[in-house]
Amino acid sequence: QVQLVESGGGLLQPGGSLRLSCAASGSIFRIYSMGWYCQTPGKQRELVASITSGSNSNYADSVKGRFTISRDNAKNTVYLQMNSLKPEDTAVYYCNARAGLDLSSMRNYWGQGTQVTVSS
């Protein structure tokens, strides 16, 4: 299985910045993509940003121009640089990885979540 370990969450004021990190380990032949999702009480988990092994990235409209996702394939680590943070960014952020021996065995794996709170 794949284990995902997150770090970097915290409490800060609007306009501040955070950098989230997620390192994947375990029995992995290939990680096809990694990403970040957010979830608040009463809402379903939503995609924030994702990136493929070829560094093709995708962002939610609400974070375009403010957040940047990057990936270190050698370390199986994904980062989310969060700038110009707003109170509405407050959520639990979960790391995600899609991994498997091949396309037919590809599965989703999730981190434990890290809290990001933006408040004045």
A tleap script that builds the chain and sets N, CA, C and O, in Angstrom:
source leaprc.protein.ff14SB
mol = sequence {
  NGLN VAL GLN LEU VAL GLU SER GLY GLY GLY
  LEU LEU GLN PRO GLY GLY SER LEU ARG LEU
  SER CYS ALA ALA SER GLY SER ILE PHE ARG
  ILE TYR SER MET GLY TRP TYR CYS GLN THR
  PRO GLY LYS GLN ARG GLU LEU VAL ALA SER
  ILE THR SER GLY SER ASN SER ASN TYR ALA
  ASP SER VAL LYS GLY ARG PHE THR ILE SER
  ARG ASP ASN ALA LYS ASN THR VAL TYR LEU
  GLN MET ASN SER LEU LYS PRO GLU ASP THR
  ALA VAL TYR TYR CYS ASN ALA ARG ALA GLY
  LEU ASP LEU SER SER MET ARG ASN TYR TRP
  GLY GLN GLY THR GLN VAL THR VAL SER CSER
}
set mol.1.N position { 0.823 -1.172 0.000 }
set mol.1.CA position { 0.000 0.000 0.000 }
set mol.1.C position { 0.877 1.249 0.000 }
set mol.1.O position { 2.093 1.180 0.182 }
set mol.2.N position { 0.222 2.395 -0.210 }
set mol.2.CA position { 0.898 3.678 -0.237 }
set mol.2.C position { 0.538 4.455 1.016 }
set mol.2.O position { -0.629 4.517 1.402 }
set mol.3.N position { 1.540 5.048 1.650 }
set mol.3.CA position { 1.323 5.929 2.788 }
set mol.3.C position { 1.656 7.360 2.391 }
set mol.3.O position { 2.668 7.609 1.736 }
set mol.4.N position { 0.802 8.300 2.788 }
set mol.4.CA position { 0.988 9.708 2.485 }
set mol.4.C position { 1.100 10.477 3.791 }
set mol.4.O position { 0.219 10.380 4.645 }
set mol.5.N position { 2.175 11.239 3.956 }
set mol.5.CA position { 2.420 12.011 5.158 }
set mol.5.C position { 2.443 13.484 4.801 }
set mol.5.O position { 3.268 13.922 4.000 }
set mol.6.N position { 1.531 14.255 5.398 }
set mol.6.CA position { 1.384 15.672 5.117 }
set mol.6.C position { 2.000 16.517 6.219 }
set mol.6.O position { 2.151 16.076 7.359 }
set mol.7.N position { 2.356 17.754 5.848 }
set mol.7.CA position { 2.825 18.735 6.809 }
set mol.7.C position { 2.627 20.129 6.225 }
set mol.7.O position { 2.435 20.275 5.018 }
set mol.8.N position { 2.674 21.152 7.071 }
set mol.8.CA position { 2.667 22.526 6.614 }
set mol.8.C position { 1.430 23.343 6.929 }
set mol.8.O position { 1.425 24.551 6.693 }
set mol.9.N position { 0.382 22.729 7.452 }
set mol.9.CA position { -0.814 23.479 7.791 }
set mol.9.C position { -0.583 24.396 8.974 }
set mol.9.O position { 0.432 24.295 9.664 }
set mol.10.N position { -1.539 25.298 9.205 }
set mol.10.CA position { -1.405 26.210 10.320 }
set mol.10.C position { -2.467 27.280 10.339 }
set mol.10.O position { -3.418 27.254 9.558 }
set mol.11.N position { -2.288 28.235 11.255 }
set mol.11.CA position { -3.186 29.362 11.441 }
set mol.11.C position { -2.468 30.641 11.029 }
set mol.11.O position { -1.346 30.892 11.469 }
set mol.12.N position { -3.109 31.453 10.186 }
set mol.12.CA position { -2.500 32.693 9.739 }
set mol.12.C position { -3.571 33.701 9.340 }
set mol.12.O position { -4.744 33.355 9.198 }
set mol.13.N position { -3.151 34.952 9.161 }
set mol.13.CA position { -4.059 36.024 8.784 }
set mol.13.C position { -4.239 36.108 7.274 }
set mol.13.O position { -3.393 35.622 6.524 }
set mol.14.N position { -5.336 36.722 6.817 }
set mol.14.CA position { -5.531 36.889 5.373 }
set mol.14.C position { -4.345 37.581 4.712 }
set mol.14.O position { -3.747 38.500 5.272 }
set mol.15.N position { -4.021 37.120 3.508 }
set mol.15.CA position { -2.888 37.648 2.779 }
set mol.15.C position { -1.597 36.904 3.018 }
set mol.15.O position { -0.613 37.141 2.317 }
set mol.16.N position { -1.574 36.011 3.985 }
set mol.16.CA position { -0.386 35.251 4.296 }
set mol.16.C position { -0.172 34.087 3.352 }
set mol.16.O position { -0.955 33.858 2.431 }
set mol.17.N position { 0.913 33.347 3.599 }
set mol.17.CA position { 1.291 32.227 2.746 }
set mol.17.C position { 1.631 31.002 3.568 }
set mol.17.O position { 2.117 31.107 4.694 }
set mol.18.N position { 1.370 29.841 2.996 }
set mol.18.CA position { 1.750 28.558 3.560 }
set mol.18.C position { 2.251 27.657 2.445 }
set mol.18.O position { 1.902 27.838 1.279 }
set mol.19.N position { 3.069 26.686 2.818 }
set mol.19.CA position { 3.535 25.675 1.883 }
set mol.19.C position { 3.240 24.300 2.467 }
set mol.19.O position { 3.813 23.914 3.485 }
set mol.20.N position { 2.348 23.567 1.820 }
set mol.20.CA position { 2.012 22.220 2.239 }
set mol.20.C position { 2.903 21.212 1.523 }
set mol.20.O position { 3.252 21.394 0.356 }
set mol.21.N position { 3.266 20.151 2.232 }
set mol.21.CA position { 4.082 19.093 1.665 }
set mol.21.C position { 3.419 17.747 1.904 }
set mol.21.O position { 2.736 17.554 2.911 }
set mol.22.N position { 3.619 16.823 0.983 }
set mol.22.CA position { 3.088 15.475 1.119 }
set mol.22.C position { 4.078 14.502 0.507 }
set mol.22.O position { 4.381 14.582 -0.684 }
set mol.23.N position { 4.579 13.587 1.317 }
set mol.23.CA position { 5.539 12.588 0.870 }
set mol.23.C position { 4.879 11.216 0.821 }
set mol.23.O position { 4.244 10.789 1.786 }
set mol.24.N position { 5.033 10.532 -0.300 }
set mol.24.CA position { 4.465 9.201 -0.484 }
set mol.24.C position { 5.536 8.136 -0.296 }
set mol.24.O position { 6.677 8.305 -0.726 }
set mol.25.N position { 5.158 7.041 0.348 }
set mol.25.CA position { 6.069 5.924 0.540 }
set mol.25.C position { 5.276 4.626 0.517 }
set mol.25.O position { 4.046 4.643 0.567 }
set mol.26.N position { 5.985 3.493 0.441 }
set mol.26.CA position { 5.339 2.197 0.441 }
set mol.26.C position { 5.620 1.415 -0.827 }
set mol.26.O position { 6.590 1.677 -1.538 }
set mol.27.N position { 4.758 0.454 -1.096 }
set mol.27.CA position { 4.915 -0.416 -2.252 }
set mol.27.C position { 4.287 0.244 -3.473 }
set mol.27.O position { 3.098 0.082 -3.750 }
set mol.28.N position { 5.109 0.984 -4.189 }
set mol.28.CA position { 4.636 1.750 -5.340 }
set mol.28.C position { 5.488 1.416 -6.552 }
set mol.28.O position { 6.714 1.528 -6.511 }
set mol.29.N position { 4.841 1.010 -7.617 }
set mol.29.CA position { 5.538 0.884 -8.882 }
set mol.29.C position { 5.580 2.223 -9.607 }
set mol.29.O position { 6.610 2.628 -10.147 }
set mol.30.N position { 4.445 2.893 -9.606 }
set mol.30.CA position { 4.369 4.209 -10.232 }
set mol.30.C position { 3.246 5.019 -9.603 }
set mol.30.O position { 2.154 4.503 -9.369 }
set mol.31.N position { 3.520 6.290 -9.331 }
set mol.31.CA position { 2.488 7.247 -8.952 }
set mol.31.C position { 2.127 8.032 -10.197 }
set mol.31.O position { 2.950 8.769 -10.739 }
set mol.32.N position { 0.896 7.872 -10.646 }
set mol.32.CA position { 0.474 8.502 -11.889 }
set mol.32.C position { 0.177 9.983 -11.703 }
set mol.32.O position { 0.465 10.796 -12.581 }
set mol.33.N position { -0.398 10.329 -10.561 }
set mol.33.CA position { -0.681 11.724 -10.271 }
set mol.33.C position { -0.778 11.930 -8.770 }
set mol.33.O position { -1.018 10.985 -8.018 }
set mol.34.N position { -0.588 13.170 -8.338 }
set mol.34.CA position { -0.767 13.553 -6.948 }
set mol.34.C position { -1.523 14.870 -6.919 }
set mol.34.O position { -1.487 15.640 -7.878 }
set mol.35.N position { -2.204 15.121 -5.816 }
set mol.35.CA position { -2.969 16.349 -5.739 }
set mol.35.C position { -3.391 16.695 -4.337 }
set mol.35.O position { -3.085 15.992 -3.374 }
set mol.36.N position { -4.106 17.805 -4.249 }
set mol.36.CA position { -4.615 18.304 -2.977 }
set mol.36.C position { -6.109 18.548 -3.087 }
set mol.36.O position { -6.590 19.108 -4.073 }
set mol.37.N position { -6.834 18.124 -2.068 }
set mol.37.CA position { -8.262 18.345 -1.947 }
set mol.37.C position { -8.538 19.059 -0.643 }
set mol.37.O position { -7.770 18.941 0.313 }
set mol.38.N position { -9.639 19.805 -0.600 }
set mol.38.CA position { -10.023 20.467 0.644 }
set mol.38.C position { -11.438 20.054 1.028 }
set mol.38.O position { -12.244 19.674 0.179 }
set mol.39.N position { -11.721 20.135 2.330 }
set mol.39.CA position { -13.041 19.778 2.823 }
set mol.39.C position { -13.375 20.619 4.051 }
set mol.39.O position { -12.557 20.769 4.959 }
set mol.40.N position { -14.594 21.166 4.065 }
set mol.40.CA position { -15.116 21.907 5.200 }
set mol.40.C position { -16.368 21.208 5.699 }
set mol.40.O position { -16.969 20.430 4.958 }
set mol.41.N position { -16.782 21.468 6.954 }
set mol.41.CA position { -17.975 20.802 7.484 }
set mol.41.C position { -19.198 21.019 6.608 }
set mol.41.O position { -19.490 22.144 6.201 }
set mol.42.N position { -19.910 19.938 6.320 }
set mol.42.CA position { -21.116 20.016 5.525 }
set mol.42.C position { -20.907 20.020 4.028 }
set mol.42.O position { -21.878 20.086 3.274 }
set mol.43.N position { -19.659 19.952 3.573 }
set mol.43.CA position { -19.372 19.956 2.148 }
set mol.43.C position { -18.563 18.724 1.765 }
set mol.43.O position { -17.849 18.149 2.587 }
set mol.44.N position { -18.688 18.334 0.507 }
set mol.44.CA position { -17.910 17.210 0.011 }
set mol.44.C position { -16.476 17.649 -0.272 }
set mol.44.O position { -16.194 18.835 -0.442 }
set mol.45.N position { -15.599 16.689 -0.318 }
set mol.45.CA position { -14.208 16.966 -0.617 }
set mol.45.C position { -14.061 17.467 -2.054 }
set mol.45.O position { -14.606 16.872 -2.984 }
set mol.46.N position { -13.323 18.561 -2.228 }
set mol.46.CA position { -13.192 19.203 -3.523 }
set mol.46.C position { -11.733 19.276 -3.959 }
set mol.46.O position { -10.831 19.444 -3.139 }
set mol.47.N position { -11.524 19.147 -5.252 }
set mol.47.CA position { -10.179 19.255 -5.810 }
set mol.47.C position { -9.676 20.687 -5.716 }
set mol.47.O position { -10.383 21.624 -6.085 }
set mol.48.N position { -8.457 20.855 -5.223 }
set mol.48.CA position { -7.774 22.137 -5.216 }
set mol.48.C position { -6.789 22.211 -6.377 }
set mol.48.O position { -6.819 23.157 -7.165 }
set mol.49.N position { -5.922 21.216 -6.478 }
set mol.49.CA position { -4.930 21.170 -7.543 }
set mol.49.C position { -4.411 19.752 -7.680 }
set mol.49.O position { -4.394 18.996 -6.709 }
set mol.50.N position { -3.989 19.391 -8.878 }
set mol.50.CA position { -3.398 18.086 -9.123 }
set mol.50.C position { -2.273 18.224 -10.132 }
set mol.50.O position { -2.196 19.202 -10.876 }
set mol.51.N position { -1.404 17.224 -10.142 }
set mol.51.CA position { -0.277 17.243 -11.063 }
set mol.51.C position { 0.083 15.815 -11.439 }
set mol.51.O position { 0.096 14.927 -10.586 }
set mol.52.N position { 0.376 15.595 -12.714 }
set mol.52.CA position { 0.751 14.274 -13.199 }
set mol.52.C position { 2.254 14.083 -13.103 }
set mol.52.O position { 2.993 15.017 -12.793 }
set mol.53.N position { 2.695 12.862 -13.372 }
set mol.53.CA position { 4.132 12.582 -13.364 }
set mol.53.C position { 4.858 13.366 -14.441 }
set mol.53.O position { 6.067 13.575 -14.348 }
set mol.54.N position { 4.135 13.801 -15.462 }
set mol.54.CA position { 4.696 14.632 -16.508 }
set mol.54.C position { 4.580 16.113 -16.232 }
set mol.54.O position { 4.855 16.930 -17.111 }
set mol.55.N position { 4.175 16.478 -15.015 }
set mol.55.CA position { 4.072 17.870 -14.549 }
set mol.55.C position { 2.960 18.644 -15.240 }
set mol.55.O position { 3.039 19.867 -15.350 }
set mol.56.N position { 1.941 17.962 -15.700 }
set mol.56.CA position { 0.739 18.613 -16.202 }
set mol.56.C position { -0.169 18.913 -15.013 }
set mol.56.O position { -0.604 17.991 -14.323 }
set mol.57.N position { -0.461 20.185 -14.765 }
set mol.57.CA position { -1.190 20.585 -13.571 }
set mol.57.C position { -2.608 21.035 -13.877 }
set mol.57.O position { -2.927 21.435 -14.997 }
set mol.58.N position { -3.454 20.962 -12.852 }
set mol.58.CA position { -4.846 21.361 -12.948 }
set mol.58.C position { -5.233 22.046 -11.643 }
set mol.58.O position { -4.857 21.585 -10.566 }
set mol.59.N position { -5.992 23.157 -11.735 }
set mol.59.CA position { -6.366 23.930 -10.559 }
set mol.59.C position { -7.851 24.221 -10.525 }
set mol.59.O position { -8.491 24.374 -11.565 }
set mol.60.N position { -8.393 24.295 -9.320 }
set mol.60.CA position { -9.731 24.826 -9.148 }
set mol.60.C position { -9.729 26.308 -9.493 }
set mol.60.O position { -8.739 27.003 -9.262 }
set mol.61.N position { -10.842 26.793 -10.048 }
set mol.61.CA position { -10.910 28.197 -10.455 }
set mol.61.C position { -10.648 29.151 -9.290 }
set mol.61.O position { -10.073 30.221 -9.487 }
set mol.62.N position { -11.059 28.779 -8.098 }
set mol.62.CA position { -10.951 29.662 -6.945 }
set mol.62.C position { -9.514 29.902 -6.489 }
set mol.62.O position { -9.261 30.847 -5.742 }
set mol.63.N position { -8.573 29.070 -6.920 }
set mol.63.CA position { -7.193 29.211 -6.458 }
set mol.63.C position { -6.227 29.566 -7.573 }
set mol.63.O position { -5.044 29.777 -7.308 }
set mol.64.N position { -6.690 29.639 -8.802 }
set mol.64.CA position { -5.814 29.975 -9.922 }
set mol.64.C position { -5.180 31.348 -9.711 }
set mol.64.O position { -5.863 32.316 -9.379 }
set mol.65.N position { -3.878 31.414 -9.906 }
set mol.65.CA position { -3.150 32.646 -9.705 }
set mol.65.C position { -2.660 32.863 -8.293 }
set mol.65.O position { -1.845 33.754 -8.055 }
set mol.66.N position { -3.140 32.064 -7.342 }
set mol.66.CA position { -2.724 32.194 -5.949 }
set mol.66.C position { -1.960 30.970 -5.445 }
set mol.66.O position { -0.998 31.105 -4.689 }
set mol.67.N position { -2.385 29.782 -5.861 }
set mol.67.CA position { -1.749 28.544 -5.423 }
set mol.67.C position { -0.926 27.954 -6.559 }
set mol.67.O position { -1.263 28.118 -7.732 }
set mol.68.N position { 0.150 27.269 -6.207 }
set mol.68.CA position { 0.984 26.590 -7.181 }
set mol.68.C position { 1.315 25.190 -6.688 }
set mol.68.O position { 1.831 25.024 -5.582 }
set mol.69.N position { 1.023 24.185 -7.501 }
set mol.69.CA position { 1.364 22.811 -7.155 }
set mol.69.C position { 2.650 22.421 -7.876 }
set mol.69.O position { 2.863 22.798 -9.028 }
set mol.70.N position { 3.491 21.677 -7.203 }
set mol.70.CA position { 4.724 21.185 -7.797 }
set mol.70.C position { 4.997 19.778 -7.279 }
set mol.70.O position { 4.409 19.341 -6.289 }
set mol.71.N position { 5.895 19.081 -7.959 }
set mol.71.CA position { 6.145 17.681 -7.634 }
set mol.71.C position { 7.604 17.341 -7.835 }
set mol.71.O position { 8.221 17.748 -8.818 }
set mol.72.N position { 8.151 16.588 -6.889 }
set mol.72.CA position { 9.491 16.046 -6.995 }
set mol.72.C position { 9.325 14.547 -7.192 }
set mol.72.O position { 9.122 13.818 -6.221 }
set mol.73.N position { 9.406 14.079 -8.428 }
set mol.73.CA position { 9.151 12.675 -8.725 }
set mol.73.C position { 10.167 11.744 -8.063 }
set mol.73.O position { 9.817 10.640 -7.647 }
set mol.74.N position { 11.414 12.183 -7.965 }
set mol.74.CA position { 12.445 11.357 -7.352 }
set mol.74.C position { 12.153 11.091 -5.881 }
set mol.74.O position { 12.492 10.027 -5.362 }
set mol.75.N position { 11.526 12.052 -5.208 }
set mol.75.CA position { 11.198 11.919 -3.794 }
set mol.75.C position { 9.750 11.532 -3.551 }
set mol.75.O position { 9.334 11.381 -2.402 }
set mol.76.N position { 8.975 11.368 -4.623 }
set mol.76.CA position { 7.543 11.082 -4.509 }
set mol.76.C position { 6.858 12.062 -3.562 }
set mol.76.O position { 6.086 11.669 -2.688 }
set mol.77.N position { 7.153 13.325 -3.751 }
set mol.77.CA position { 6.636 14.378 -2.885 }
set mol.77.C position { 5.931 15.440 -3.717 }
set mol.77.O position { 6.408 15.828 -4.783 }
set mol.78.N position { 4.795 15.905 -3.219 }
set mol.78.CA position { 4.049 16.972 -3.864 }
set mol.78.C position { 3.941 18.140 -2.895 }
set mol.78.O position { 3.835 17.946 -1.684 }
set mol.79.N position { 3.968 19.356 -3.438 }
set mol.79.CA position { 3.899 20.571 -2.640 }
set mol.79.C position { 2.743 21.441 -3.128 }
set mol.79.O position { 2.351 21.384 -4.294 }
set mol.80.N position { 2.214 22.233 -2.225 }
set mol.80.CA position { 1.221 23.235 -2.586 }
set mol.80.C position { 1.633 24.555 -1.946 }
set mol.80.O position { 1.538 24.722 -0.731 }
set mol.81.N position { 2.089 25.488 -2.773 }
set mol.81.CA position { 2.410 26.826 -2.304 }
set mol.81.C position { 1.144 27.657 -2.333 }
set mol.81.O position { 0.549 27.853 -3.393 }
set mol.82.N position { 0.728 28.147 -1.174 }
set mol.82.CA position { -0.525 28.864 -1.022 }
set mol.82.C position { -0.218 30.316 -0.672 }
set mol.82.O position { 0.258 30.606 0.426 }
set mol.83.N position { -0.490 31.224 -1.603 }
set mol.83.CA position { -0.243 32.646 -1.414 }
set mol.83.C position { -1.553 33.413 -1.391 }
set mol.83.O position { -2.585 32.922 -1.849 }
set mol.84.N position { -1.499 34.625 -0.850 }
set mol.84.CA position { -2.671 35.507 -0.785 }
set mol.84.C position { -3.878 34.782 -0.211 }
set mol.84.O position { -4.969 34.822 -0.780 }
set mol.85.N position { -3.676 34.130 0.903 }
set mol.85.CA position { -4.728 33.308 1.494 }
set mol.85.C position { -5.909 34.149 1.961 }
set mol.85.O position { -5.749 35.267 2.449 }
set mol.86.N position { -7.098 33.578 1.797 }
set mol.86.CA position { -8.350 34.219 2.161 }
set mol.86.C position { -9.070 33.393 3.213 }
set mol.86.O position { -8.823 32.192 3.323 }
set mol.87.N position { -9.964 34.015 3.999 }
set mol.87.CA position { -10.724 33.241 4.985 }
set mol.87.C position { -11.472 32.067 4.370 }
set mol.87.O position { -11.611 31.026 5.012 }
set mol.88.N position { -11.957 32.213 3.142 }
set mol.88.CA position { -12.673 31.131 2.495 }
set mol.88.C position { -11.788 29.956 2.105 }
set mol.88.O position { -12.294 28.913 1.691 }
set mol.89.N position { -10.467 30.111 2.231 }
set mol.89.CA position { -9.555 28.992 2.014 }
set mol.89.C position { -9.484 28.070 3.221 }
set mol.89.O position { -8.906 26.986 3.136 }
set mol.90.N position { -10.060 28.482 4.338 }
set mol.90.CA position { -10.033 27.680 5.554 }
set mol.90.C position { -10.680 26.320 5.307 }
set mol.90.O position { -11.829 26.240 4.872 }
set mol.91.N position { -9.939 25.257 5.587 }
set mol.91.CA position { -10.422 23.902 5.344 }
set mol.91.C position { -9.377 22.911 5.829 }
set mol.91.O position { -8.257 23.285 6.179 }
set mol.92.N position { -9.762 21.643 5.843 }
set mol.92.CA position { -8.796 20.569 5.992 }
set mol.92.C position { -8.327 20.187 4.598 }
set mol.92.O position { -9.143 19.920 3.716 }
set mol.93.N position { -7.024 20.160 4.400 }
set mol.93.CA position { -6.455 19.840 3.103 }
set mol.93.C position { -5.891 18.422 3.131 }
set mol.93.O position { -5.119 18.059 4.018 }
set mol.94.N position { -6.296 17.632 2.140 }
set mol.94.CA position { -5.909 16.232 2.056 }
set mol.94.C position { -5.036 15.991 0.832 }
set mol.94.O position { -5.353 16.442 -0.269 }
set mol.95.N position { -3.958 15.292 1.033 }
set mol.95.CA position { -3.113 14.858 -0.076 }
set mol.95.C position { -3.705 13.613 -0.712 }
set mol.95.O position { -4.247 12.750 -0.020 }
set mol.96.N position { -3.600 13.523 -2.020 }
set mol.96.CA position { -4.107 12.378 -2.775 }
set mol.96.C position { -3.046 11.877 -3.737 }
set mol.96.O position { -2.292 12.663 -4.311 }
set mol.97.N position { -2.992 10.568 -3.908 }
set mol.97.CA position { -2.119 9.972 -4.908 }
set mol.97.C position { -2.866 8.875 -5.642 }
set mol.97.O position { -3.614 8.109 -5.036 }
set mol.98.N position { -2.662 8.804 -6.937 }
set mol.98.CA position { -3.170 7.711 -7.754 }
set mol.98.C position { -1.969 6.877 -8.154 }
set mol.98.O position { -1.067 7.358 -8.841 }
set mol.99.N position { -1.962 5.617 -7.717 }
set mol.99.CA position { -0.781 4.786 -7.896 }
set mol.99.C position { -1.164 3.344 -8.168 }
set mol.99.O position { -2.257 2.900 -7.816 }
set mol.100.N position { -0.246 2.612 -8.803 }
set mol.100.CA position { -0.458 1.207 -9.070 }
set mol.100.C position { 0.639 0.633 -9.943 }
set mol.100.O position { 1.468 1.359 -10.491 }
set mol.101.N position { 0.626 -0.688 -10.062 }
set mol.101.CA position { 1.602 -1.358 -10.908 }
set mol.101.C position { 1.380 -1.024 -12.377 }
set mol.101.O position { 2.332 -0.918 -13.151 }
set mol.102.N position { 0.118 -0.859 -12.752 }
set mol.102.CA position { -0.247 -0.504 -14.109 }
set mol.102.C position { -1.607 0.180 -14.070 }
set mol.102.O position { -2.176 0.378 -12.997 }
set mol.103.N position { -2.121 0.535 -15.229 }
set mol.103.CA position { -3.382 1.258 -15.289 }
set mol.103.C position { -4.538 0.451 -14.718 }
set mol.103.O position { -5.438 1.019 -14.097 }
set mol.104.N position { -4.529 -0.848 -14.915 }
set mol.104.CA position { -5.631 -1.691 -14.454 }
set mol.104.C position { -5.683 -1.812 -12.937 }
set mol.104.O position { -6.748 -2.101 -12.390 }
set mol.105.N position { -4.571 -1.602 -12.241 }
set mol.105.CA position { -4.516 -1.734 -10.791 }
set mol.105.C position { -4.414 -0.391 -10.076 }
set mol.105.O position { -4.165 -0.361 -8.871 }
set mol.106.N position { -4.596 0.695 -10.772 }
set mol.106.CA position { -4.451 2.023 -10.191 }
set mol.106.C position { -5.517 2.266 -9.129 }
set mol.106.O position { -6.689 1.956 -9.337 }
set mol.107.N position { -5.106 2.825 -7.985 }
set mol.107.CA position { -6.002 3.109 -6.868 }
set mol.107.C position { -5.721 4.495 -6.306 }
set mol.107.O position { -4.650 5.065 -6.515 }
set mol.108.N position { -6.702 5.020 -5.589 }
set mol.108.CA position { -6.564 6.289 -4.890 }
set mol.108.C position { -6.097 6.078 -3.460 }
set mol.108.O position { -6.572 5.175 -2.771 }
set mol.109.N position { -5.162 6.916 -3.015 }
set mol.109.CA position { -4.675 6.897 -1.642 }
set mol.109.C position { -4.784 8.304 -1.069 }
set mol.109.O position { -4.668 9.292 -1.794 }
set mol.110.N position { -5.010 8.385 0.255 }
set mol.110.CA position { -5.251 9.666 0.903 }
set mol.110.C position { -4.364 9.871 2.122 }
set mol.110.O position { -4.057 8.925 2.847 }
set mol.111.N position { -3.958 11.113 2.336 }
set mol.111.CA position { -3.256 11.483 3.550 }
set mol.111.C position { -4.220 11.704 4.697 }
set mol.111.O position { -5.434 11.582 4.530 }
set mol.112.N position { -3.679 12.031 5.866 }
set mol.112.CA position { -4.494 12.185 7.067 }
set mol.112.C position { -5.202 13.528 7.143 }
set mol.112.O position { -6.130 13.691 7.935 }
set mol.113.N position { -4.785 14.484 6.339 }
set mol.113.CA position { -5.351 15.820 6.344 }
set mol.113.C position { -4.581 16.764 7.241 }
set mol.113.O position { -4.081 16.367 8.293 }
set mol.114.N position { -4.486 18.022 6.823 }
set mol.114.CA position { -3.845 19.053 7.628 }
set mol.114.C position { -4.719 20.300 7.609 }
set mol.114.O position { -5.208 20.708 6.556 }
set mol.115.N position { -4.914 20.903 8.780 }
set mol.115.CA position { -5.825 22.033 8.923 }
set mol.115.C position { -5.152 23.328 8.502 }
set mol.115.O position { -4.042 23.634 8.936 }
set mol.116.N position { -5.835 24.086 7.651 }
set mol.116.CA position { -5.423 25.436 7.284 }
set mol.116.C position { -6.533 26.384 7.724 }
set mol.116.O position { -7.677 26.251 7.289 }
set mol.117.N position { -6.194 27.341 8.587 }
set mol.117.CA position { -7.166 28.302 9.088 }
set mol.117.C position { -6.684 29.711 8.785 }
set mol.117.O position { -5.589 30.100 9.191 }
set mol.118.N position { -7.505 30.476 8.070 }
set mol.118.CA position { -7.185 31.850 7.693 }
set mol.118.C position { -8.216 32.759 8.362 }
set mol.118.O position { -9.401 32.710 8.032 }
set mol.119.N position { -7.764 33.582 9.295 }
set mol.119.CA position { -8.688 34.407 10.070 }
set mol.119.C position { -7.998 35.674 10.529 }
set mol.119.O position { -6.812 35.666 10.857 }
set mol.120.N position { -8.758 36.775 10.551 }
set mol.120.CA position { -8.255 38.041 11.060 }
set mol.120.C position { -8.584 38.229 12.532 }
set mol.120.O position { -8.228 39.251 13.119 }
savepdb mol mol.pdb
quit
